[in-house]
Amino acid sequence: MFPPRSYNNFSKGSTRRARSRQAHFRLAIVSRSGNNPFVEIHEWNKRYRLREHETSDFESPPTPLLVETIAPLAPGSALDLACGAGRNALWLAEHGWQVTAVDGSSVAIETLRDRAAERNLPIAAVVADLEKHEFEIERDRWDLIAICYYLQPNLFEPAKRGVKPGGILIAIVHITEPGQAQTRHSLRPGELEAFFKGWEILHRHEGIPTDKPHRRPVAELVARRPPLSIWPT
Ligand SMILES: C[S@@+](CC[C@H](N)C(=O)[O-])C[C@H]1O[C@@H](n2cnc3c(N)ncnc32)[C@H](O)[C@@H]1O
């Protein structure tokens, strides 16, 4: 066993260091707890810049749910929100969709622009912090909006309004497991679908995703916007 530490034995320097460590720790908690999106984006930038998750961030194929959903559809306009390095945006553009892709990470967007240029794909890639509402989602504008592995509950309403009548929204978010505490990065089971009351649910799944880079339980939803006449905005 370690002998108990006597705080009286701390020198002034070590007290200062301890205080600074405490302050740093408090700062980390504040920024993780949800009111400081800048820090989060800063962390995403670091992750992408250092290629900390090379395989999942840069080499993974498009999400199977998106591929399966889109396969039978004629190409149209698509908005990929929180697109990361663009696996889904690239796939959509390769299949004839006119794609706008948005992410808060400038590194992710630079990477996507490079990847699109290499393949000669015309993707509009935009750096915007969605939590700060830096990207305005035009109403009735998109045949498809995808929000994959990004949770910002107050984004669902503007995203829904952005889908054309008859258009489709795909959402994938992490959900809490039994006994797990709620975090700002996850919804409870059943919660995602509640955002889409009045929409036609084309696909719902809660559990382990079929998407290789992701192993934690998710809620997946594909919903079609009904005609304007029966969906008040
Ligand atoms: C798990 S990745 C998902 C990437 C992509 N949708 C996919 O399925 O591969 C989450 C993305 O959300 C972005 N992000 C986090 N906070 C954001 C914010 N406030 N505004 C815009 N993008 C944000 C990150 O930069 C990151 O690229």
The ligand as a MOL file (V3000), in Angstrom:
LIG
                    3D

  0  0  0     0  0            999 V3000
M  V30 BEGIN CTAB
M  V30 COUNTS 27 29 0 0 0
M  V30 BEGIN ATOM
M  V30 1 C -18.5520 10.0080 -36.7720 0
M  V30 2 S -18.1840 11.2610 -37.9650 0 CHG=1
M  V30 3 C -19.3660 10.8190 -39.2120 0
M  V30 4 C -18.8740 11.0970 -40.6100 0
M  V30 5 C -19.7990 10.6210 -41.7340 0
M  V30 6 N -21.1640 11.0850 -41.5940 0
M  V30 7 C -19.7710 9.1220 -41.8670 0
M  V30 8 O -20.8040 8.4690 -41.6230 0
M  V30 9 O -18.7190 8.5820 -42.2170 0 CHG=-1
M  V30 10 C -18.9080 12.7250 -37.2500 0
M  V30 11 C -18.5860 14.0100 -38.0210 0
M  V30 12 O -19.3020 15.0770 -37.4120 0
M  V30 13 C -18.5050 16.2470 -37.5650 0
M  V30 14 N -18.9550 17.2500 -36.5990 0
M  V30 15 C -18.8630 17.2040 -35.2440 0
M  V30 16 N -19.3940 18.3230 -34.7070 0
M  V30 17 C -19.8410 19.0740 -35.7520 0
M  V30 18 C -20.4980 20.3350 -35.8410 0
M  V30 19 N -20.8030 21.0300 -34.7490 0
M  V30 20 N -20.7900 20.8090 -37.0600 0
M  V30 21 C -20.4990 20.1110 -38.1780 0
M  V30 22 N -19.8830 18.9160 -38.1600 0
M  V30 23 C -19.5610 18.3990 -36.9520 0
M  V30 24 C -17.0890 15.7680 -37.3210 0
M  V30 25 O -16.1330 16.6520 -37.8420 0
M  V30 26 C -17.1050 14.4130 -38.0160 0
M  V30 27 O -16.6360 14.5120 -39.3210 0
M  V30 END ATOM
M  V30 BEGIN BOND
M  V30 1 1 1 2
M  V30 2 1 2 3
M  V30 3 1 2 10
M  V30 4 1 3 4
M  V30 5 1 4 5
M  V30 6 1 5 6
M  V30 7 1 5 7
M  V30 8 2 7 8
M  V30 9 1 7 9
M  V30 10 1 10 11
M  V30 11 1 11 12
M  V30 12 1 11 26
M  V30 13 1 12 13
M  V30 14 1 13 14
M  V30 15 1 13 24
M  V30 16 1 14 15
M  V30 17 1 14 23
M  V30 18 2 15 16
M  V30 19 1 16 17
M  V30 20 1 17 18
M  V30 21 2 17 23
M  V30 22 1 18 19
M  V30 23 2 18 20
M  V30 24 1 20 21
M  V30 25 2 21 22
M  V30 26 1 22 23
M  V30 27 1 24 25
M  V30 28 1 24 26
M  V30 29 1 26 27
M  V30 END BOND
M  V30 END CTAB
M  END
